[in-house]
Amino acid sequence: MLEHRVPDSSFAYSRFDPDIGRTISFRLLEKERDLNLLWRWMNQAHVVPQWKMAKPIEDIAAYIDLNLADPHQDPYIGLIDGIPMSYWEAYWAKDDILGRHYPAEDKDRGWHMLVGEPAFFGRGIAPAVIRAFTRFLFLDDPKTCKVVGEPSVEARRLLRYAPVCGFEDQGDIDLPDKRAKLMFCHRERFIQQFGL
């Protein structure tokens, strides 16, 4: 059963999306609050092929500790109408391995994500959630002119959403764990298409 939580002031971003008629929110991950949730999600059959984190809960706890201590990224929980349903990592591209694959600007941001709750599949919300997190990153730092991504070339569902979320294909790159599509979403184009 999905856990329902009432909205709280800890949200980093929260906005009603009229396209899907639901409220999309993000809050920073809290280890004590979210460890069991993230462990369960990392062990979901649909998550394992991309994240490769089907590990004991102690390993997920250590992973959270590393992420919370890493100044180049921040972990978030994504919610729909107060229900936790996704995990996100927002990172500074220049300080990420991705920054070795293109001339990253100081304020370029990127993200990784997973949808942990299968109950949200097939409901047409993915583009709205992706646009919401991208909007959050543009709002989080006005100097961020580009949000980047590096989804696996095998992540066909995610790649299908890229154009309707303002991302443009820059070609394939080889990362240590995958062959990926380098994707750019420019602030000006995003604002023209979707607004901030």
N, C-alpha and C positions, 0 to 999 in steps of 0.2 A: 504494500500500500504506500502511495506517495505521501510524504509528509507535507502538511500545509502549514506555512508560517505566516503570521500576519506581517504586513509591511512594517519596517522599522527604519530608524534614522541612520542605520549603519550603511545604507545603500550608497555606493559611489555614483550610481546612475540609476534612475528609475523614470520611465516615461510610458504613458499609454500609447500604444501603436494603433491608430485607427484602421490600418490595413488588415490587421488580424483581430482587432477588437479585444486586445489583451494588454496587460501591463508587463513590460520587460524590465528587469532590474539586474544589477550586478553589485555584489559586495565582496570585499576582500575575504579570502579564505581565512578561517580561524581554525587552527589545528585541533583544539579540543572539541569544537563544535562540528567539524567537517571530516575528521579522520575516517570514521566508519563509512560515511557517505562516499568519499573519494575512493576508499579501498573497494567498496562494492562496485562502484562504477568501473574502476580499472580492471576488475575481474569479469565484466560483462563480455559475453562472446563477441558482440559487435565492436567492442572497443579494443580488444586484445590485438588484432592484426595491425592496427595503426600505432598504438601506444606501447605495445609490448611490455606492459607493467602488471601482468597477472602474477602478483607476488604476495607473500605474507603481509599482514597488516603492519608489522614492524618495519618492513622495507618502505611501505607507503608513508609511514610516519617519518622515516629518515628523508625520504624524497621531499616531503612538505618542509621539513627543517631546512634542507638545502635551498629550496625555492624562497622561503621566507627570509633567508640570510643573504640571498643573491641580489646585489643592488641593480643588476641589469634587467630584472623581471619581477612582476607581481602576479600572484595567483588570485583568481576570482571565481566565485560561484555565480552562475547565471540562474535566474528565476523567472518563471512565467506565473503571473498572478500570485506571487508569493511562494510558489512551489519550486524548490531546487531541482534543476533539470540538466545543468551543463557545467562544465569546468573549463576555465580559460586561463591562459598565461599570456600576459602582455609583456613584451620585451622591447628593449632599445636595440634596434637593428645593428647599429654601429658596434655595439659590444657583444653581439651575438655571432655565432659562426656564419650566419647568413651575410654579415657585413664583409666577409672575405670574398663574396661572390658578386658584389656590385658596389659602386662607389656610394656607400651609405652616407646620408647627411646626419648631422648630430642629433636631430630630433625625429628621425624616421622611427616609427613604431611598428611592431609586428605582433601577431598573436597565433597561439595554438588553441585548439578547442576540441572538446568531445561532448556529445550529447549522451548523458549517462542513463537517462530514463527512456526506455523503449516506448513508453506510453505516448511520447511526444512525436514519434515518427509518423510520417504520412499525414500530418495535419496542416501542411503548408506554412509552417512558421519559420523554417530555417532561414530564408532570405531576410525576414524581419529581424531575427535575432542577430544574424551576421551584420546587418546594417546598424543595428543598435550598438553593438560592441565597437564597430568602426567609428560611429559617431561619438561614442564615449571617449575614444582615444583622441579624436580631433578636439573635443571639448576639454579634455584633461590638460592639454598643453597647446595653446594657440600657435606655438611655433612649429608644431608638427604639420608638415605639408604633404607627407606621404605615409600611408599605412601599407605595409608590405606583408606578403604571405609566401609560404613555401610548401603548399600541400603536395603530398605524394601524387605522382602521375597516375597512381592506381585509385586515388580517391575521386572516382568519377562523379559521385553525387555532389560532393563539395565543389568540384570544378564546374559543374553545371550551374551552380548558383553564382559563381564569380561575376559574370557580366551583369546580372541583375542587382548586384550589390556594389557596382562601381569599380570592380577590379579588372585590370587589363593584363593579359598574358605577355610576359617578357621573354619566354623561352624556357627550355629545360636546363636544370643545373644538377650536378651530382653532389649530394651531401653525404656525410658518413653513413647515415642510416637509410637513405632512400634516394631515388631519382625524383626530383621535384620540379614543379612549375613555379617559376619566380613570378609573383603577381604584385602589381602596383595599384594602389587606389590613391589618386591625387585629391587633395583637399578641395581645390576649386571645382573639379568635376563632381565630387561627391555633393558639395553644397548646391551646385546647379541641379543635380538630379533629385536630391532628397532633402536638402536643407539641413541646418544644424539645429 
